Amino acid sequence: QVQLVESGGGLVQAGDSLRLSCAASGRTFSNYAMGWFRQAPRKEREFVAAISWTGSITYYADSVKGRFTISRDDAKNTVYLQMNSLKPEDTAVYYCARGGVIGGLAGTAASSFGSWGQGTQVTVSS
């Protein structure tokens, strides 16, 4: 059973940057696509970004495109989410997730991901 542990969240002002990290246990990290989702109070969990198992393909929600960058370091079993030009509407708990099957792309649906971290809070003040 893989364990995913997010870190890097915090309270920042609009326009600031944060980098979230998600460290994964186990030796099969490089075989899976990885993704980031977020959930704001009283809202459903939504897709933010994902990266293929090779790292060659990334895709983003329209709301974060051009501001957020997902990357991975397989040597460290870690996926990152660099968040720039943060807005108050980015406030949410951010979750990382591992693709449900080996290889390929995981898509943008939460059901495509099989393992989840506990989340890290990001709060952006105006």
C-alpha positions, 0 to 999 in steps of 0.5 A: 500500500503506497503512502502519499504525504503532502507538505508545503501548504500555508497562509500566503497573500494574493500574488505570492507563490508556494511549492507543494511536495508529495512524497510517496513510499514504495519502489514503484513511484516511477510507474504511475501517473501522479496528480493534484486535486483540491477541495475548497469548503462546501465544494467538490474536489476538483482536478488541478494538474497531472503528470504522466508516468514518464513526466513527458506529459502534463495537463492542467485545469483551465483555472490554474493553467499558466500559473501552476506547474507540476513536476516529478523527481523519480529519484526522490519519489516526489511530485511537486506543484509549483503555484505562482500568482496565487489568488484567493480562489485557490484557497483549498485543501490540496491532495496528491494522488497516484494513478490507478493503473501502471503507466499511461495517463490518469485523466482528470477524474478523481476515480482514475486515481487509486491512492490519496494523501491526507492533504495540505491546506493552502490559504490565500488572503486578498 
